Amino acid sequence: MNILMDLPLSELAFRIRRHCVVMANRANSSHIGSSLSIADILAVLYGRILQVDPSQPAWADRDRFILSKGHACAALYAVLAERGFYPTSNLDTYYQDGTKFAGHTMHNIPGVEFSAGSLGHGLPVATGMALAAKRDGKAYRIFCMLSDGECDEGSVWESALFAPHHKLDDLIVIIDYNKIQSLGRVEEVIDLKPLAEKWRSFGWATSEINGHDFGEIEESLSKLPHEPGRPSCVIAHTIKGKGVSYMEDKLLWHYRAPRGQDFEIAMAELENNK
Amino acid sequence: MRTAFLAALFELAKHDERIMFITGDLGYTVVEPFMNELPKQFLNAGVAEQNMTGMAVGLALSGKIVFTYSIANFPTLRCLEHIRNDVCYHHANVKIVAVGGGFAYGAMGASHHATEELGIMRLLPGITVMAPGDPVEAVHATRAVVEQSGPFYLRLGKAGEPTVHQGDIDFKIGRAIQLRDGKDITLISTGSLLHTAVNVTEQLAAQGISSRLLSMHTLKPLDNDAILSAARQTRAIVTLEEHSILGGLGGAVAEVLAEADEVHVPFRRIGLPPVFSPHIGSQSYMLEKHELDAASLVKTIGKFLAKAN
């Protein structure tokens, strides 16, 4: 089953970003910067790469995508709505009293595979899914997106050791390397450099891409596994808050929601740059 | 108990390829049959309990019935948040098995004393908590957790626990097993103290004290009916556990009794004080030091009854 969207990637990414800004504005919620940094990757994944079927979210042979950096869920909720898993009007309830759409991913939402929120949980689960697929001879892939700060978690490296040993080549890690974590710049908190060498040395076929270049993202995610017999790691160099000039590369927008004039500027910039 | 569990699981797994057994690099000389004969259903996750537990969820969400296996506190406390968020919140079909409950590894030191984990696991939403009392109960529990989907925690002893139940038993998750009946007191036991509890009831009988004995192999959901019946039909209740008196069997039974209408039964939690044990030694040595051996228990219960009556 090949289910791909006709929408130009730039239009899909624009819609994801616009939803995120509207959702954060209405909810006065944090993590807009983290959501904007993954918008282009999600557009490529759901627009071109993932074999999923909105009419049957639990289709047994679907590709699995786990957003382990669950705090960026607004972008995932948005792309799933655009992809047809539920009406875009559902996004209006994000973060509101009584909603299903919490501030971290929720698995009872169609298309959301896993409830994350505490960092370092997604990759072990994705690894188990990949092991099940391998032992059962299934062809589907398991994609897991991590944040850079999440790589501080020891559990990430437990899985990173395990997956290459078991040759789980249907497992793909994508790291949103936007260089800013919760309390500062990654290189100041706990430097991850050289990040690609770390993953390579653990046995992952590792590539580095510009996480905002549709061509690079699609090329990288179309050549999977990067090497037969190895899990793949795509380190996506991104910009936190990408698409709204005053948010870009700013720690503040890990927390602040765009309100008032900030909101108007953000919406105008997204529209102008689409 | 460990051997009985592994043998039972091995037999079940031979007939159900969904069953997977994951060890955290432990089980030397006992897991080999599984590893060699059912390699597709066996996995050594290495010394990495967080990944082991998360992977179990990924496997379970892909249709497997997954057992995670390690000793003492490693499969529970070491990866607690992975159990809460991943196993329990996703209602994943994962069965967490700890060998060496209580002081089974007493000589190994405090790191290996599993003396709070029943209470901690009991607090997690959506998980069933079991501590079978002997190898017969362990076999039944193993079959039961395979049949019932969802998260389970199974506390096992180690090796060499005496078989208490002679012949078959009526085993149901969440229902206590009554081993003997009497009117003066009910002893409610969980886990491998069961054989000691039988010994205690015999010594009490010799002193003219008739006792009811319940094996509470399931701590959650708790058999409230059995507790309330004991409260109404016998003159006192004590709980026996190789575990802190906080949060485990004693705490759970106390919660039921405290909220029950028209029940005023003398009650005593007998278990471990909520501190690190100052002692190191074999399980029998540790139990004696903590007055959980039969002779000490008979004395404690005798004093309790004298005061209560």
Boltz contact constraints between the chains, C-beta under 6 A:
constraints:
  - contact:
      token1: [A, 115]
      token2: [B, 89]
      max_distance: 6.0
  - contact:
      token1: [A, 118]
      token2: [B, 81]
      max_distance: 6.0
  - contact:
      token1: [A, 118]
      token2: [B, 85]
      max_distance: 6.0
  - contact:
      token1: [A, 121]
      token2: [B, 85]
      max_distance: 6.0
  - contact:
      token1: [A, 121]
      token2: [B, 86]
      max_distance: 6.0
  - contact:
      token1: [A, 124]
      token2: [B, 51]
      max_distance: 6.0
  - contact:
      token1: [A, 124]
      token2: [B, 54]
      max_distance: 6.0
  - contact:
      token1: [A, 124]
      token2: [B, 55]
      max_distance: 6.0
  - contact:
      token1: [A, 125]
      token2: [B, 54]
      max_distance: 6.0
  - contact:
      token1: [A, 125]
      token2: [B, 57]
      max_distance: 6.0
  - contact:
      token1: [A, 125]
      token2: [B, 58]
      max_distance: 6.0
  - contact:
      token1: [A, 127]
      token2: [B, 55]
      max_distance: 6.0
  - contact:
      token1: [A, 128]
      token2: [B, 55]
      max_distance: 6.0
  - contact:
      token1: [A, 128]
      token2: [B, 58]
      max_distance: 6.0
  - contact:
      token1: [A, 128]
      token2: [B, 59]
      max_distance: 6.0
  - contact:
      token1: [A, 129]
      token2: [B, 58]
      max_distance: 6.0
  - contact:
      token1: [A, 129]
      token2: [B, 62]
      max_distance: 6.0
  - contact:
      token1: [A, 132]
      token2: [B, 59]
      max_distance: 6.0
  - contact:
      token1: [A, 132]
      token2: [B, 62]
      max_distance: 6.0
  - contact:
      token1: [A, 135]
      token2: [B, 40]
      max_distance: 6.0
  - contact:
      token1: [A, 155]
      token2: [B, 50]
      max_distance: 6.0
  - contact:
      token1: [A, 158]
      token2: [B, 48]
      max_distance: 6.0
  - contact:
      token1: [A, 158]
      token2: [B, 50]
      max_distance: 6.0
  - contact:
      token1: [A, 158]
      token2: [B, 51]
      max_distance: 6.0
  - contact:
      token1: [A, 159]
      token2: [B, 51]
      max_distance: 6.0
  - contact:
      token1: [A, 162]
      token2: [B, 51]
      max_distance: 6.0
